[in-house]
Amino acid sequence: MSPTEYVVLLDDNGDEIGTAPKASVHGTDTALHLAFSCHVYNARGETLVTRRALDKRTWPGVWSNSFCGHPRPAEPVLDAVHRRAEQELGLVLRDVQLALPLFRYRAVDASGIVEHEICPVYTAIVDDEPRLNPSEVAEARWVDPADLAVSLAATPWAFSPWLVLQAEQLGVFAESTVRRAS
């Protein structure tokens, strides 16, 4: 992470109020800021889960959704989604859909680091296998959404808190709502 990377700060209504260096907003007193998450599916209807790199500042080594990130100041969120898919996973997305436009959460990891984000959640389909950026992703697996739902229910502590919350809100892990690629 470069000290010159900036994130967009938000007020409680979700309105932009400025920017701050990314390194300064993930600590024990984290300002509300803009982020995004994306759940990627393949043609078989499997979802890609990733294990965060061990040197990540927040939730290192934890399994999570396909990828997350922060739009740069003045960068459209959808552009940031495509940029991060390429940077983290070497993937080109298609059929990108906004699934949870108002998702918001605050979570504290075991080290006391806080995530405090308004985080629109997207889904997308890919045709290729991921090429992992090891500074972002330790490993990745395609999983059946029903199997993931069982794991999330049995061991929520093994996953990022945002994945657990998103899964509850999306309902994408219910057999009847899983997106299948056409």
C-alpha positions as CSV (number, residue, x, y, z in Angstrom):
1,M,0.0,0.0,0.0
2,S,1.4,3.3,-1.0
3,P,1.1,6.2,1.4
4,T,-0.2,8.3,-1.5
5,E,-3.3,6.1,-1.9
6,Y,-6.4,8.1,-0.8
7,V,-9.9,7.0,0.1
8,V,-13.1,9.0,0.1
9,L,-14.4,10.1,3.5
10,L,-18.1,10.1,4.1
11,D,-20.5,11.6,6.6
12,D,-23.2,9.6,8.3
13,N,-25.6,10.3,5.4
14,G,-23.1,8.8,2.9
15,D,-22.1,12.2,1.5
16,E,-18.5,12.9,0.5
17,I,-16.7,15.1,3.0
18,G,-13.1,14.8,1.8
19,T,-10.3,12.4,1.4
20,A,-7.6,10.8,3.6
21,P,-4.6,8.7,3.0
22,K,-5.7,5.0,3.0
23,A,-3.0,4.2,5.5
24,S,-4.6,6.6,8.0
25,V,-8.2,5.2,7.9
26,H,-7.6,1.6,8.9
27,G,-6.7,1.9,12.6
28,T,-8.4,1.8,15.9
29,D,-10.4,5.0,15.2
30,T,-11.4,4.5,11.6
31,A,-13.4,7.2,9.8
32,L,-16.4,6.3,7.7
33,H,-15.2,5.9,4.1
34,L,-16.3,4.5,0.8
35,A,-15.4,1.0,-0.3
36,F,-16.9,-1.8,-2.4
37,S,-17.2,-5.6,-2.4
38,C,-17.6,-8.0,-5.3
39,H,-18.8,-11.6,-5.4
40,V,-17.6,-13.3,-8.6
41,Y,-19.3,-16.4,-10.1
42,N,-18.2,-18.7,-12.9
43,A,-20.3,-20.5,-15.6
44,R,-20.9,-23.4,-13.2
45,G,-22.6,-21.1,-10.7
46,E,-19.7,-21.4,-8.2
47,T,-18.6,-18.4,-6.2
48,L,-15.0,-17.4,-5.8
49,V,-13.8,-17.0,-2.2
50,T,-10.4,-15.7,-1.4
51,R,-8.1,-15.8,1.6
52,R,-6.6,-12.4,2.3
53,A,-2.8,-12.1,2.2
54,L,-1.1,-12.7,5.5
55,D,0.4,-9.2,5.5
56,K,-2.9,-7.4,5.0
57,R,-3.4,-4.8,7.7
58,T,-7.0,-5.8,8.3
59,W,-8.2,-9.4,8.7
60,P,-5.0,-11.0,7.4
61,G,-5.3,-14.6,6.3
62,V,-9.1,-14.6,6.7
63,W,-11.4,-16.1,4.0
64,S,-13.6,-13.5,2.3
65,N,-15.7,-12.7,-0.7
66,S,-13.9,-12.6,-4.1
67,F,-12.4,-9.1,-3.7
68,C,-12.9,-5.7,-2.1
69,G,-11.4,-2.3,-2.5
70,H,-11.7,1.5,-2.3
71,P,-12.5,3.8,-5.2
72,R,-9.9,6.6,-5.6
73,P,-11.1,10.2,-5.2
74,A,-13.3,11.1,-8.3
75,E,-13.1,7.5,-9.6
76,P,-16.5,6.0,-10.3
77,V,-17.1,2.9,-8.1
78,L,-17.8,0.7,-11.1
79,D,-14.5,1.6,-12.6
80,A,-12.8,0.8,-9.3
81,V,-14.5,-2.6,-9.2
82,H,-13.0,-3.5,-12.7
83,R,-9.6,-2.1,-11.7
84,R,-9.4,-4.1,-8.5
85,A,-10.6,-7.3,-10.2
86,E,-7.7,-7.0,-12.6
87,Q,-5.1,-6.0,-9.9
88,E,-6.0,-8.6,-7.3
89,L,-7.2,-11.5,-9.4
90,G,-6.2,-10.8,-13.0
91,L,-9.9,-11.1,-14.0
92,V,-12.0,-9.4,-16.5
93,L,-15.6,-9.1,-15.2
94,R,-18.8,-9.3,-17.2
95,D,-22.4,-8.9,-16.2
96,V,-21.5,-6.7,-13.3
97,Q,-24.6,-6.0,-11.2
98,L,-25.1,-3.8,-8.1
99,A,-26.6,-6.1,-5.5
100,L,-26.6,-4.1,-2.3
101,P,-26.2,-0.4,-3.0
102,L,-26.4,0.7,0.7
103,F,-24.4,-2.0,2.5
104,R,-22.7,-0.5,5.5
105,Y,-20.8,-2.0,8.4
106,R,-18.4,-1.4,11.2
107,A,-16.2,-4.3,12.5
108,V,-13.2,-4.7,14.7
109,D,-10.6,-7.4,14.1
110,A,-8.6,-9.2,16.8
111,S,-5.8,-6.6,16.7
112,G,-8.2,-3.7,17.3
113,I,-8.2,-2.5,13.7
114,V,-11.5,-1.1,12.6
115,E,-13.2,-1.3,9.3
116,H,-16.0,1.4,9.0
117,E,-17.4,1.6,5.5
118,I,-20.2,2.3,3.2
119,C,-19.6,-0.5,0.8
120,P,-21.8,-1.1,-2.2
121,V,-21.8,-4.8,-3.1
122,Y,-21.6,-6.1,-6.7
123,T,-21.8,-9.5,-8.3
124,A,-20.1,-10.4,-11.6
125,I,-19.4,-13.3,-13.8
126,V,-16.0,-14.3,-15.2
127,D,-14.9,-16.8,-17.9
128,D,-11.3,-17.2,-16.8
129,E,-9.4,-18.6,-13.8
130,P,-7.9,-16.1,-11.4
131,R,-4.3,-15.1,-11.4
132,L,-3.6,-14.1,-7.8
133,N,-1.7,-11.1,-6.7
134,P,0.1,-12.5,-3.7
135,S,0.3,-9.1,-1.9
136,E,-3.5,-9.1,-1.9
137,V,-4.6,-12.8,-2.0
138,A,-3.0,-15.8,-0.3
139,E,-5.3,-18.3,-2.1
140,A,-8.6,-18.7,-3.8
141,R,-11.2,-21.4,-4.3
142,W,-14.4,-21.8,-6.4
143,V,-17.1,-23.1,-4.1
144,D,-20.7,-24.1,-4.3
145,P,-22.7,-21.3,-2.7
146,A,-24.7,-23.9,-0.7
147,D,-21.5,-25.3,0.8
148,L,-20.3,-21.8,1.5
149,A,-23.6,-21.1,3.4
150,V,-23.0,-24.2,5.5
151,S,-19.5,-23.0,6.4
152,L,-20.6,-19.4,7.1
153,A,-23.2,-20.7,9.5
154,A,-20.9,-23.2,11.2
155,T,-17.8,-21.1,11.5
156,P,-18.5,-17.4,10.9
157,W,-15.3,-16.5,12.7
158,A,-13.3,-18.0,9.9
159,F,-14.6,-15.4,7.4
160,S,-14.5,-11.7,7.1
161,P,-17.3,-10.1,9.0
162,W,-18.4,-8.2,5.8
163,L,-18.8,-11.6,3.9
164,V,-21.0,-13.0,6.7
165,L,-23.2,-9.8,6.8
166,Q,-23.4,-9.6,3.0
167,A,-24.4,-13.2,2.7
168,E,-27.2,-12.7,5.1
169,Q,-28.4,-9.6,3.3
170,L,-27.9,-10.9,-0.3
171,G,-29.5,-14.3,0.2
172,V,-27.2,-15.4,-2.7
173,F,-26.3,-18.5,-0.8
174,A,-29.8,-19.8,-0.9
175,E,-30.1,-22.4,-3.7
176,S,-32.9,-20.6,-5.4
177,T,-31.1,-17.3,-5.8
178,V,-27.7,-18.3,-7.0
179,R,-26.8,-16.6,-10.3
180,R,-26.0,-18.9,-13.1
181,A,-24.0,-17.7,-16.0
182,S,-25.8,-17.9,-19.3
